[in-house]
Structures are given as structure tokens and as C-alpha cells.
Amino acid sequence: MKTTVVILAAGLGTRMRSKRAKVLHRAGGLSLVEQVVQAARAVAPADNIVVVTGHQADAVEETLAPLGVRFARQVEQKGTGHALLCARKEAARKNGLLMVLYGDTPLLSAVTLKELRDQQAESDAAATLITTTLADPTGYGRVLLNERGDVRAIVEQKAARPEELAVRLINSGIYCFRSELAWKHLGEIEPSASGELYLTDMAAILNQHGKRVQQFHVDDSSELLGINTRVELADADRILRGRKTRELMMAGVTIERPETVTIDAQVRVGPDTIIEPFVRLTGNTAIGEECRIGQGAVLESAALADRVHVAPYTLISDSRVDPDAHVGPFARLRMNAQVGPEARIGNFVELKKTRFGAGAKAQHLAYLGDAEIGAKVNIGAGTITCNYDGEKKHVTKISAGAFIGSNSTLVAPLEIGEGSYIAAGSVITDEVPDHALALGRERQIVKPGWVTKRKKKRKS
């Protein structure tokens, strides 16, 4: 049976004490609503997922648009039942299943959603409700069962009688309906005293029509955690990152201190890679096999091939490193820097928008920006490419096998030929042909006794 998923994400979330809509806050490297969409894609293709937006709808829709989902607007927030009605045009089907999720429940797993779908699809029930049992159910709606163990009604705490308050089985608010029955009876929800339509009333409504509502009990109640405060957001982030490190370790990655690392949900790491303590891997970072990521390194949407060694406290952002290269410690690669195979980038070397050739070396204290550096080039300590003239950026091209002496200043635009040498301490402003030696400095002058004569002159 085809499944349509509706994700309710229209609320602001006042308890977050934030100007940003609650579902846009991030946990595990994604916004809360992105986490929910990713889980929902396990049971429905993107074009069968409808997100109901309201507060900051444009921002929420912009965040989710790359995922290919569809949208419905709830201009006025009049309860969960009203939110689902707002999605009717986009989500209504004559048959199949209708699953209702919430944009602030990022811990709900794909496995749980598949089990929910399957239980509903294989039964004659009109709907299946996810429930869980809490030691302290204060604040939650209580799920009341009939003699068959099916859901008879859901009672909110403020309306519950004393014997109902003793019930520890609580309502998650997550349903899987038979689509045609949901849309047929949704309009029967009566407004509450505040004028809102609550989806929780659907259990009693379906029962009144002789339809079964069954429960799907989730033992791990943390999966159903709705995020309402920054404390709960931090808890969700910790749980999601714990899941991610476990997933990677089970896939053959060594993480020396998993409780210290930060790894986003979409990060990929190959087997036999070692991740040292306090590493941060974010965005769309992809790491190959047999790499080593040193302590305190930060990789932001970086691409590392196999057997790359990133030494401690190195920052790599939006850049690529090819096989068997070594970067760091305390190096920085940014803005589409590309490091070739077997190249060496050492301590306090920065590459910005630079292609660094195979086997090339820059071992110490250099800035290489807007440059094309050929294979087996040696860059001496203190070398810089002067790529900015105050108005425009310019490119420095260094051909294969060139040797750049320490403290060289290369003023772009500039081309340095294959196999050429640049003498240490030179300022180079003109093209250097292949296999030439270029010097751009004054000849050394030594004046013997100059200091002694100066001191005598000052005393007199």
C-alpha cells in the first residue's frame, strides 16, 4: 500500500525562547524537520511527503526544498487536526496509508516508521497510534484501551479523571491511518473550548463508527521526544550523535573517544579509518578508507580519499585531499583547495582556492591563495602568494618541479616555469622561464666595525 506522510511543522515553539521557528533549530547536524523528513523517506518517496508550514514558512520551505518534498500552508494555527486538514489538497488519496508525523521529533527512527507502516498495512484497523509507557506521564495525554487492547480514547491530562491519570500509557500523536477513512472522518472533529481541532479526537471518532484503532508500542520512549526547550534540543543532539558514532564503529571505523567527537548525520567514513578524540566532522564530509584524523581536527564538507593523514588541529573546509596525502598539524585548507596524491602540507600552511600538485610539499608557515601548483614543487617556509591587489584576486602558476626558496614573495599574476628555482628571500613580480634561477633581492652589504663607530658617536 502506498504511504503518504504529512509532517506538521507550522508552530513557532515559544518555549525555545527563540526568534527562529522551532523546527529550524539543529540537532545531529540537521534541522529538526530535516531529521524527520530523512526518517520519513524510509516509508515514502519525497513527492509523497507533505510538510505543513506556518511560522516562518518561507524559511522552512527553503530549507526543505532540496529534499524534494511538497508543502501546504497553515496560515492560522488552529490545532493538529486543522493542520492536517490544511494538507488535504496535497496529501489526500482515495486509498493507501496516511502517516502523520511532527517536525519537532528528530529521534524517530526509520526502523520504527517502517514497523508502524507494516503493522497498519497488515491489519484491518482504521488507524495505528504509536504509544509508549512513561514512569512519569505528567503532561501527556493518556491512552485508554478497551478489552481487546485497542485504543478506545485519548484523554488529555487536564480533562482526565483520577483513575485515568494513573495510566502510564501515553499518546505520541503519531498515527498511521487508512487514508480514505482519515479524510472521510477528519471533518467530524469538534472545536475545543479554545476553538482548536485536535487530532487526538480521531481515536474516539473512529470507534464511534465501529472502526478499530490499534496501538504500536515503542519501548524506547526517547524516540518520541518532542523538542520544546534548549535542554531537550541538547539531549536530542547527544542521542543523534551517539547513534552516528555507533553506526560508524559498527561499519569498521575506529573512534578513540566517541563521547568527545562531533559527527553530523550525513558524514561518510570508510572502514579502517581512525578518528582521534575531539574531532569535528560536519556537513557533507566524506572520508575514505584507512585515513587518520588527528585530535581536534575540524572537517567541514571536506572530501578525503583513501589513506589521507590529517594531523591534529587542522581545519579543512569545502576542499579535497587525494590519496596518501598528509595535511597538518595546524594547517588550513579552504574554498575549494585541492591537494594532490602524496602531497605534504605542513604546520601553519594555508591553502585557499589552490590546486596543489601530486607529491608537492609546503611543510612550514606559508600562505598559498589562488594558486596552481604543479607536481613535486617544493615551497619553502614563509612563502606567500600576493593574490590581492586591493581590487581583484590574481592567480599564481607554479609549474612542476619548481623550487621556491624560503621567504619568497610571489606577486600575482605570475607564472613560474617548470624546474625553475626562486632564491630565498626574493620578491618575484615577473614571469620566470623553465629551468631558470630568479633572484629578486638586493645584494648583501657588510660594513665592518659599523656598530662600534655608532656607539662612539652617540657617546660624544
CORCOR-V473965 format. One record per run of one state. SS is the DSSP state (H for helix, E for strand, L for the rest). FROM is the first residue (numbers start at 1). TO is the last residue. Records with the same first field share a line. If there is no record, write none. Layout:
# CORCOR-V473965
SS: FROM-TO  FROM-TO
This chain:
# CORCOR-V473965
L: 1-2  10-13  17-21  25-25  28-29  41-45  54-56  66-69  74-79  87-87  92-96  103-109  122-126  134-141  146-150  156-156  160-161  166-168  189-198  209-212  218-220  225-229  251-253  256-257  261-261  264-267  270-273  276-279  283-285  288-291  294-297  301-302  305-308  311-314  318-319  322-325  328-331  335-337  340-343  353-354  357-360  370-370  374-377  380-383  387-387  389-392  394-395  399-402  405-408  412-413  417-420  423-426  429-431  433-436  439-449  460-460
E: 3-9  26-27  30-31  49-53  70-73  97-102  127-133  142-145  151-155  169-178  213-217  254-255  262-263  268-269  274-275  280-282  286-287  292-293  298-300  303-304  309-310  315-317  320-321  326-327  332-334  338-339  344-352  355-356  361-369  371-373  378-379  384-386  388-388  393-393  396-398  403-404  409-411  414-416  421-422  427-428  432-432  437-438
H: 14-16  22-24  32-40  46-48  57-65  80-86  88-91  110-121  157-159  162-165  179-188  199-208  221-224  230-250  258-260  450-459
